[in-house]
Amino acid sequence: MLEKAIIVGANHNNVEFEYELRELENLVEACDIEVLYTLTQTINKISSRLYIGSGKVDEIKDFITNLDATLVIFNVELSGSQIKNLENELKIKVIDRTLLILDIFAKRAKTKEAMLEVEIAQLEYMRPRLNGLGESLNRQQGGIGSRGPGEKKLELDRRKILNEISSLKTELRSIENTRELQRKKRQRSKIRKAAIVGYTNSGKSTLLNTFVKFTSDDESRFVLEKNMLFATLDPSTRLVKLDNNKEFIITDTVGFVSNLPHHLVESFKSTLEEIKDADLIIHVVDASNIYQQSQIDTTKKVLDDLGASNINTIYLYNKQDLKINDLKPLNFPYIEVSLKDSNDIEKILKLVETEIFKDYEAVEMLIPYAKSDLVAFLNQNANVLTQEYIENGTLIIAELSPILKGRYREYINKKDEIN
């Protein structure tokens, strides 16, 4: 049965209240919940019992009765006792923004790793709220907020909950160890790495698929690309090989949202570690969204918390085809594009190539004919600009990485090094 919700927006000194309230409505719609009405209240002091004032609670009761609502959703994080007291007053299920997001993540999780990460976050959220959530669990019997751990786990005492969390973390750690081995293998290969980050539904997965389409016709390498919040929870890594023999690995990561529950950030930390290993971060921005700078700031905060704020970053202002505002980019370097425009794809690839291979140099080398295998290697693995056969050997100009430059040092004509 489709749930019908009343949204309650409590504004306690929040300068981005309107933006976050609109975002909450989008999150609710992502759960296929019908929004019947949105009430707001500016509060000077948070009520420890109900969070909002008793008069506003009476007003909510009237709307529940008149609109036949089945659910009330708050824009703030509530304590267990507040949820219990509100449900006693309103006689229907009450959830907060955090539980809503956890529910979306539980619904989207497909792999074992993502499921474990979400379940740990849910249990961490529920643990301090067990006493207050007792009646809520009895009321839920499915629907929003009931995915994941389930009633049996939440009826355990706190000690057993801690044991359950510990057990899940051990299981998750074994998966993380496998991911770490894969990460170290990529590091040893010295191949360049790019990470796609950004707000949820900004076009990150579309960008990854764009890179894949450019270099391969294998549709099995495509990732889920859908116009919905948190379509991607698991990082997807692909190899991109350009026509000039340069290649790099690119990873799509989970999208961010304002005030992302810290339990989720902690649970997904190993997944987000992929970002820290990147040589280049591609920050995708939804340019059609009037709150784009707030979304950028949210993403930057998560990157800062991860210790990834100093990595070279380019800003890709996407969805220019949908843009109706006159906002100008405030972050550099940037490129304004629509991922639906093939001409823009070429621009993106050029910018990414320039940034991720910025320490490559074009050098002139004279390689003896007896070392023809070195020439063959360059033709297969480097961007060869010119090649000429002269009396003493093969005169070749190619773009080299610092590693290759060291390997070919003795053949480089230093006087004529190309700038």
KAURGI-V144571 format. One record per residue. N is the residue number from 0. OMEGA is omega in radians with two decimals (NA if undefined). Layout:
# KAURGI-V144571
((N | OMEGA) (N | OMEGA))
This chain:
# KAURGI-V144571
((0 | 3.12) (1 | 3.12) (2 | -3.13) (3 | -2.96) (4 | 2.91) (5 | 3.11) (6 | 3.10) (7 | 3.12) (8 | 3.11) (9 | -3.07) (10 | 3.10) (11 | 3.12) (12 | -3.13) (13 | -3.08) (14 | 3.14) (15 | -3.06) (16 | -3.08) (17 | 3.13) (18 | -3.10) (19 | 3.10) (20 | 3.08) (21 | 3.14) (22 | 3.11) (23 | 3.11) (24 | 3.10) (25 | 3.11) (26 | 3.12) (27 | 3.13) (28 | 3.11) (29 | 3.11) (30 | -3.13) (31 | 3.08) (32 | 3.11) (33 | 3.09) (34 | -3.12) (35 | -3.07) (36 | 3.08) (37 | 3.08) (38 | 3.11) (39 | 3.05) (40 | 3.01) (41 | -3.08) (42 | 3.11) (43 | -3.13) (44 | -3.13) (45 | 3.09) (46 | 3.14) (47 | -3.09) (48 | -3.02) (49 | -3.03) (50 | 3.12) (51 | -3.13) (52 | -3.12) (53 | 3.10) (54 | 3.12) (55 | 3.09) (56 | 3.10) (57 | 3.12) (58 | 3.12) (59 | 3.12) (60 | -3.13) (61 | -3.14) (62 | 3.10) (63 | -3.12) (64 | -3.05) (65 | -3.07) (66 | 3.14) (67 | -3.14) (68 | 3.12) (69 | -3.02) (70 | 3.02) (71 | -3.09) (72 | 3.13) (73 | -3.13) (74 | -3.10) (75 | 3.09) (76 | -3.09) (77 | 3.04) (78 | 3.11) (79 | -3.13) (80 | 3.10) (81 | 3.10) (82 | -3.14) (83 | -3.12) (84 | 3.13) (85 | 3.13) (86 | 3.06) (87 | -3.14) (88 | -2.99) (89 | 3.10) (90 | 3.01) (91 | -3.08) (92 | 3.11) (93 | 3.04) (94 | 3.11) (95 | -3.08) (96 | -3.12) (97 | -3.14) (98 | 3.10) (99 | 3.14) (100 | 3.10) (101 | 3.14) (102 | 3.10) (103 | 3.13) (104 | 3.12) (105 | -3.14) (106 | -3.07) (107 | -3.05) (108 | -3.11) (109 | -3.10) (110 | 3.12) (111 | -3.12) (112 | -3.13) (113 | 3.13) (114 | 3.11) (115 | -3.12) (116 | -3.13) (117 | -3.12) (118 | 3.08) (119 | 3.13) (120 | 3.13) (121 | -3.14) (122 | 3.09) (123 | 3.10) (124 | -3.05) (125 | -2.99) (126 | -3.13) (127 | -3.06) (128 | -3.02) (129 | -3.11) (130 | -3.09) (131 | -3.05) (132 | -3.10) (133 | -3.11) (134 | 3.13) (135 | -3.14) (136 | 3.13) (137 | -3.13) (138 | -2.94) (139 | -3.14) (140 | -3.11) (141 | 3.12) (142 | -3.05) (143 | 3.11) (144 | -3.10) (145 | 3.11) (146 | 3.04) (147 | -2.99) (148 | -3.13) (149 | -3.03) (150 | -3.06) (151 | -3.12) (152 | -3.07) (153 | 3.08) (154 | 3.10) (155 | 3.07) (156 | -3.02) (157 | -3.11) (158 | 3.12) (159 | 3.06) (160 | 3.11) (161 | 3.10) (162 | 3.12) (163 | 3.10) (164 | 3.13) (165 | 3.14) (166 | 3.13) (167 | 3.13) (168 | 3.08) (169 | 3.11) (170 | 3.13) (171 | -3.10) (172 | 3.13) (173 | 3.09) (174 | 3.12) (175 | 3.12) (176 | 3.08) (177 | 3.12) (178 | -3.14) (179 | 3.09) (180 | 3.10) (181 | 3.14) (182 | 3.13) (183 | 3.10) (184 | 3.11) (185 | 3.13) (186 | 3.13) (187 | -3.13) (188 | 3.13) (189 | 3.11) (190 | -3.11) (191 | -3.07) (192 | 3.05) (193 | 3.11) (194 | 3.09) (195 | 3.11) (196 | 3.09) (197 | 3.13) (198 | 3.11) (199 | 3.12) (200 | 3.11) (201 | 3.11) (202 | -3.08) (203 | -3.13) (204 | 3.07) (205 | 3.12) (206 | 3.12) (207 | 3.12) (208 | 3.10) (209 | 3.09) (210 | -3.14) (211 | 3.14) (212 | -3.11) (213 | -3.02) (214 | -3.07) (215 | 3.05) (216 | -3.08) (217 | -3.08) (218 | 3.13) (219 | -3.14) (220 | 3.13) (221 | 3.06) (222 | 3.14) (223 | -3.11) (224 | -3.02) (225 | -3.14) (226 | 3.10) (227 | -3.12) (228 | 3.07) (229 | 3.07) (230 | -3.12) (231 | 3.04) (232 | -3.10) (233 | 3.10) (234 | 3.09) (235 | -3.09) (236 | 3.14) (237 | 3.06) (238 | 3.10) (239 | 3.10) (240 | -3.11) (241 | -3.12) (242 | -3.11) (243 | 3.08) (244 | 3.03) (245 | 3.14) (246 | 3.11) (247 | 3.08) (248 | 3.12) (249 | -3.07) (250 | 3.04) (251 | -3.08) (252 | 3.14) (253 | 3.12) (254 | -3.12) (255 | 3.09) (256 | -3.11) (257 | 3.14) (258 | 3.09) (259 | -3.10) (260 | -3.05) (261 | 3.08) (262 | 3.12) (263 | 3.14) (264 | 3.12) (265 | -3.10) (266 | -3.09) (267 | -3.05) (268 | -3.13) (269 | 3.09) (270 | -3.11) (271 | 3.10) (272 | 3.11) (273 | -3.10) (274 | -3.08) (275 | -3.11) (276 | -3.03) (277 | 2.99) (278 | -3.12) (279 | 3.03) (280 | 3.05) (281 | -3.08) (282 | -3.11) (283 | -3.09) (284 | 3.04) (285 | -3.06) (286 | -3.14) (287 | -3.11) (288 | -3.09) (289 | 3.12) (290 | -3.03) (291 | -3.11) (292 | 3.06) (293 | 3.11) (294 | 3.08) (295 | -3.12) (296 | 3.11) (297 | 3.14) (298 | 3.13) (299 | -3.14) (300 | 3.12) (301 | 3.12) (302 | 3.12) (303 | 3.11) (304 | 3.14) (305 | -3.06) (306 | -3.10) (307 | -3.04) (308 | -3.11) (309 | 3.14) (310 | 3.11) (311 | -3.03) (312 | 2.96) (313 | -3.09) (314 | -3.13) (315 | -3.13) (316 | -3.02) (317 | 3.06) (318 | 3.08) (319 | 3.14) (320 | -3.14) (321 | -3.02) (322 | 3.08) (323 | 3.11) (324 | -3.14) (325 | 3.14) (326 | 3.14) (327 | 3.11) (328 | -3.14) (329 | -3.09) (330 | -3.03) (331 | -0.18) (332 | -3.10) (333 | 3.04) (334 | 3.14) (335 | -3.02) (336 | 2.87) (337 | -3.11) (338 | 3.04) (339 | -3.09) (340 | -3.09) (341 | 3.11) (342 | 3.13) (343 | 3.13) (344 | 3.11) (345 | 3.13) (346 | -3.13) (347 | -3.13) (348 | 3.13) (349 | 3.14) (350 | 3.13) (351 | 3.12) (352 | -3.14) (353 | -3.06) (354 | -3.03) (355 | 3.12) (356 | -3.03) (357 | 3.13) (358 | 3.03) (359 | 3.12) (360 | 3.03) (361 | -3.10) (362 | 3.09) (363 | -3.12) (364 | 3.02) (365 | -3.05) (366 | -3.13) (367 | -3.13) (368 | 3.12) (369 | 3.14) (370 | -3.08) (371 | 3.12) (372 | 3.10) (373 | 3.09) (374 | 3.14) (375 | 3.13) (376 | 3.14) (377 | -3.14) (378 | -3.14) (379 | -2.97) (380 | -3.11) (381 | 3.09) (382 | -3.12) (383 | -3.09) (384 | 3.08) (385 | 3.13) (386 | -3.08) (387 | 3.13) (388 | -3.14) (389 | -3.01) (390 | -3.03) (391 | -3.11) (392 | -3.13) (393 | 3.09) (394 | -3.00) (395 | 3.03) (396 | -3.11) (397 | 3.05) (398 | -3.09) (399 | 2.99) (400 | 3.09) (401 | -3.14) (402 | 3.13) (403 | 3.12) (404 | 3.09) (405 | -3.12) (406 | -3.10) (407 | -3.01) (408 | -3.04) (409 | -3.11) (410 | -3.09) (411 | 3.06) (412 | -2.98) (413 | -3.12) (414 | -3.06) (415 | 3.14) (416 | -3.06) (417 | 3.11) (418 | NA))
